[in-house]
Amino acid sequence: MKITNALGISINVFMDFDIETVSDVLSLILKMDEQLDMDFEAERYEDGSFNPATIKISFQNSLLNHKLGVYMKARELQENLLNDTERFSSEEEHQRAIEALSKDLDAVKQSILDDSKIVKKGVRGIPVKIYPENE
């Protein structure tokens, strides 16, 4: 707790979640929906049901959406590099580029997680969450 407070980050950064099942994923999404202002969108079929292939989740908080956009761009660069073998003279050179970009992606993840501004539903005017210290 002292380390997270000093760094101004969430303790969740240090937690390792095993997300393996449909239930694991949906329980996280439902919990986020309870506590955050989330938007769900999807196209509908003629019968009014939602087309699962078009489901999109976003947040009403522009900071969250911005940070996710930064992460998406980094992932896109990584995916493009993984698929772009022709640009490199050897497999080893391609592998080194992938490893370097993986380090960059880790840095991007850390930079977007390095924020403890409050985004919970109904909370206004509290800029940063401070976690209680265990004594």
C-alpha positions, 0 to 999 in steps of 0.5 A: 500500500505504501508503495502504491500510494507513493507512486500514485497508482492502483494496487491492482497493478501488482495483482495477477488475475487469472481470466480464463472463463466466460464467467471470469470475463463477464464478471469483470465487465459487469462489475465495471458496468456497476461502478463506471459510466460505460456505453454498450453499442451493437447493431441489431438484427431484424428481430431486434436482437443484438449482433454479437459481432458488432458489440462495442464497449466504451466509457463516458470518461474521455481519459479512459477512452484516450488511454485505451486508444493509446494502448490500441495504437501500440497493439496495432503497431505490434500486430503490424510488425509481427506480420511484416517479415518482408521488411527484414533481412533475416528472421533474427533481425525481425525477432530483435525488432519484435522484442524491442517493440514488446518492451515499448508495449510494456512501457506504454502499458505502464504509462497508461496504468500510472494514473489514479484519477477517480472515474467511479460513477457519481464521484466528482471533485476527488482527483486522486485516490489514496489507498489506506496504509496498513499499520 
